[in-house]
Amino acid sequence: MKFFTSTLVILLSLFSLFTFAEQTTTISQQALLTLMATPANNTVVLDVRSPEEFAEGHIKGAINISHEQINANLKKIIGFKDQTVVVHCRSGRRAISAENDLRAAGFSDLRHLEGDMKAWQAADLPLVK
């Protein structure tokens, strides 16, 4: 029984390590706005919502590639892999999927927009249509 318990604790610890190791650092809406306002801004905003959602309103300067199309369109964004890339969708699920694909492709400085587009809109922050 002691062996079983010890093994279970070790497996759960390893699972937790791998699960949380892949989380992307978040960035607040205000921090993103501050970065975007700096003269030397090289932050890329990647909106992984559908083209229809993007057309309804998006963050100024954002690049739109649906989360389902990230791998197929890597050549369009691979030049940004060493820059800060802020990923968002409507509520977070699709952004996490895209972040995993980008991480696997070697993107080194990924950020996840806190609250995604829902929070951006709730804060009444500027959108481009």
C-alpha positions in Angstrom: 0.0 0.0 0.0 2.8 2.4 0.8 4.5 1.7 -2.6 1.1 2.4 -4.3 0.7 5.7 -2.4 4.2 6.8 -3.1 3.9 6.0 -6.8 0.6 7.9 -7.0 2.1 11.0 -5.3 5.1 10.9 -7.8 2.8 10.6 -10.8 0.5 13.4 -9.7 3.5 15.6 -9.0 4.9 15.0 -12.5 1.4 15.6 -14.1 1.2 18.9 -12.2 4.6 19.9 -13.3 3.9 19.3 -17.0 0.5 20.8 -16.8 1.6 24.1 -15.3 4.9 24.3 -17.1 3.0 24.9 -20.4 0.9 27.8 -19.1 1.5 31.1 -20.9 2.2 34.3 -19.0 -0.7 36.7 -19.0 -0.7 40.4 -19.8 -3.3 42.8 -18.7 -5.2 45.1 -21.1 -3.5 48.2 -19.7 -0.1 46.6 -20.0 -0.8 45.7 -23.6 -2.0 49.3 -24.3 1.2 50.7 -22.7 3.4 48.4 -24.9 1.5 49.3 -28.0 2.0 53.0 -27.3 5.8 52.9 -26.9 7.8 54.1 -29.9 9.9 50.9 -30.0 6.8 48.7 -29.9 7.5 45.3 -31.5 4.7 43.5 -29.8 2.5 41.4 -32.1 -1.2 40.9 -31.2 -2.5 37.7 -32.6 -6.3 37.3 -32.7 -7.2 33.7 -33.2 -10.9 34.2 -33.5 -12.8 33.5 -36.8 -12.5 36.0 -39.6 -16.2 36.9 -39.0 -15.5 37.7 -35.3 -12.4 39.7 -36.2 -14.4 41.8 -38.7 -16.9 42.6 -36.0 -14.2 44.4 -34.0 -10.5 43.8 -33.2 -7.6 45.4 -31.4 -5.8 47.9 -33.7 -2.9 46.3 -35.5 -3.9 42.7 -34.6 -3.1 39.9 -37.0 -6.0 37.4 -37.5 -5.3 33.8 -37.9 -8.0 31.4 -36.7 -6.7 29.0 -34.0 -7.5 26.1 -36.4 -5.2 27.6 -39.1 -2.1 28.4 -37.0 0.0 25.5 -38.2 -1.1 26.0 -41.8 -0.1 29.7 -41.7 3.1 29.5 -39.6 5.2 30.9 -42.5 3.2 34.2 -42.3 4.1 34.7 -38.6 7.3 32.7 -38.1 9.3 36.0 -38.4 7.8 37.1 -35.1 8.9 34.0 -33.1 11.5 35.9 -31.1 9.2 38.9 -30.4 6.5 39.3 -27.8 3.3 37.7 -29.2 0.1 38.4 -27.3 -2.6 35.8 -28.2 -6.3 36.2 -27.5 -9.7 34.9 -28.7 -13.1 35.6 -27.4 -12.9 33.8 -24.0 -9.6 31.9 -23.9 -10.0 28.3 -25.0 -9.0 28.8 -28.7 -6.0 31.0 -27.6 -4.7 28.2 -25.4 -4.8 25.9 -28.3 -3.0 28.4 -30.5 -0.4 29.1 -27.8 0.4 25.4 -27.7 1.0 25.3 -31.5 3.1 28.4 -31.4 5.2 27.1 -28.5 5.8 23.9 -30.4 6.9 26.0 -33.4 9.6 27.8 -31.3 7.9 31.0 -30.3 9.8 32.2 -27.3 7.8 35.1 -25.7 4.1 34.2 -25.7 1.6 36.2 -23.6 -2.1 35.6 -23.1 -4.3 38.6 -23.0 -6.1 38.5 -19.6 -9.8 38.0 -20.1 -9.4 37.9 -23.8 -11.8 39.9 -26.0 -14.7 39.6 -23.6 -12.7 41.6 -21.0 -11.4 44.0 -23.6 -15.0 44.8 -24.6 -16.2 44.9 -21.0 -13.6 47.5 -20.2 -14.8 49.5 -23.3 -11.3 49.6 -24.8 -10.9 50.7 -28.5 -11.7 48.4 -31.3 -11.2 48.6 -35.1 -14.0 47.5 -37.4 
